Amino acid sequence: MKDCLFCKIVRGEIPANKVHEDERAIAFEDIGPQAPTHTLVIPKEHLSDQRGIDESRAELMGHLIRVANQVADKKGLKSFRTVINTGAQAGQTVFHLHVHLLGGRPMNWPPG
């Protein structure tokens, strides 16, 4: 998608502090971190939110979680939280599917 912020990161038009990249996904540091570790894991393919994960893309969701696990391991996180916001009322502000990896501090419950 031409005007999507995260698609611009995928295309290299906007710089990001990348911590992982492969043929299907990129992980980069959030510019407004909510925890000492706050990394976003996104698919290179534009999907507006998790509702874009249909049967043909089910493996992609597993890949994003595996990338989040790899990043958590690289950062030495023993425990962490992953979050996917779907829709504005859930807190989604960039409408490109992304997994938040949060760690490095105690996580409260309920989250919001």
Phi and psi in degrees as a GROMACS rama.xvg file:
@    title "Ramachandran Plot"
@    xaxis  label "Phi"
@    yaxis  label "Psi"
@TYPE xy
-62.2235  -45.043  LYS-2
-96.6699  1.93213  ASP-3
-72.4276  126.917  CYS-4
-54.2234  -47.4199  LEU-5
-72.0678  -32.0524  PHE-6
-64.171  -35.459  CYS-7
-65.7899  -35.588  LYS-8
-65.7475  -43.9515  ILE-9
-57.8447  -42.5404  VAL-10
-78.8789  -6.95755  ARG-11
82.7792  13.4094  GLY-12
-79.8143  -24.6757  GLU-13
-125.199  130.328  ILE-14
-72.1334  151.096  PRO-15
-147.026  150.395  ALA-16
-82.263  85.125  ASN-17
-75.8753  137.307  LYS-18
-114.765  -8.46186  VAL-19
-160.965  143.566  HIS-20
-153.438  135.778  GLU-21
-141.293  -168.874  ASP-22
-68.5397  -18.1909  GLU-23
-116.682  -18.6098  ARG-24
-148.226  159.713  ALA-25
-132.714  142.801  ILE-26
-122.192  133.198  ALA-27
-147.332  159.416  PHE-28
-72.1428  136.441  GLU-29
-68.513  138.157  ASP-30
-79.9534  -10.7727  ILE-31
-127.527  66.307  GLY-32
-61.2291  140.063  PRO-33
-104.706  2.96387  GLN-34
-157.474  164.112  ALA-35
-53.6745  -37.726  PRO-36
-110.82  121.454  THR-37
-144.969  95.5983  HIS-38
-114.698  141.658  THR-39
-104.92  135.454  LEU-40
-115.565  121.465  VAL-41
-127.564  149.522  ILE-42
-76.7923  149.547  PRO-43
-70.6519  -29.0158  LYS-44
-74.2544  136.714  GLU-45
-76.8636  119.581  HIS-46
-131.111  129.771  LEU-47
-62.3025  -38.0379  SER-48
-162.825  -172.859  ASP-49
-67.1451  -17.0978  GLN-50
-65.7053  -14.9131  ARG-51
-76.5985  -6.73292  GLY-52
-85.0761  99.4344  ILE-53
-105.221  -173.041  ASP-54
-56.2114  -37.15  GLU-55
-72.7899  -15.2925  SER-56
-117.941  11.9903  ARG-57
-59.0451  -38.2331  ALA-58
-65.7397  -29.6276  GLU-59
-60.8008  -41.7004  LEU-60
-62.5211  -42.768  MET-61
-61.2112  -37.6636  GLY-62
-63.4283  -43.09  HIS-63
-61.6575  -39.7483  LEU-64
-67.5483  -40.7256  ILE-65
-62.2768  -40.2922  ARG-66
-63.0731  -43.8602  VAL-67
-58.1512  -41.7213  ALA-68
-62.9823  -42.5644  ASN-69
-63.0699  -42.6681  GLN-70
-64.7281  -42.8421  VAL-71
-58.5185  -42.88  ALA-72
-62.639  -45.5048  ASP-73
-58.5784  -34.7458  LYS-74
-89.6865  0.755557  LYS-75
73.1178  24.2199  GLY-76
-80.1745  123.216  LEU-77
-84.9432  -32.3898  LYS-78
-137.814  151.301  SER-79
-163.3  171.71  PHE-80
-123.093  139.623  ARG-81
-114.611  139.725  THR-82
-136.475  137.761  VAL-83
-126.228  116.52  ILE-84
-92.5532  132.623  ASN-85
-124.617  105.583  THR-86
97.7411  155.523  GLY-87
-60.2087  -40.8304  ALA-88
-66.9214  -19.9935  GLN-89
-89.2352  -3.49553  ALA-90
102.699  4.90342  GLY-91
-71.3639  126.41  GLN-92
-115.675  -24.0914  THR-93
-113.57  120.63  VAL-94
-91.6436  63.0529  PHE-95
-140.089  123.983  HIS-96
-45.4723  130.615  LEU-97
-152.444  146.142  HIS-98
-105.651  124.516  VAL-99
-85.8178  128.872  HIS-100
-108.426  115.232  LEU-101
-120.231  135.356  LEU-102
-168.427  -179.865  GLY-103
92.7506  3.81638  GLY-104
-156.753  161.526  ARG-105
-62.8364  138.448  PRO-106
-101.654  125.849  MET-107
-82.1468  158.863  ASN-108
-137.307  134.45  TRP-109
-73.4826  154.553  PRO-110
-74.7742  -20.63  PRO-111
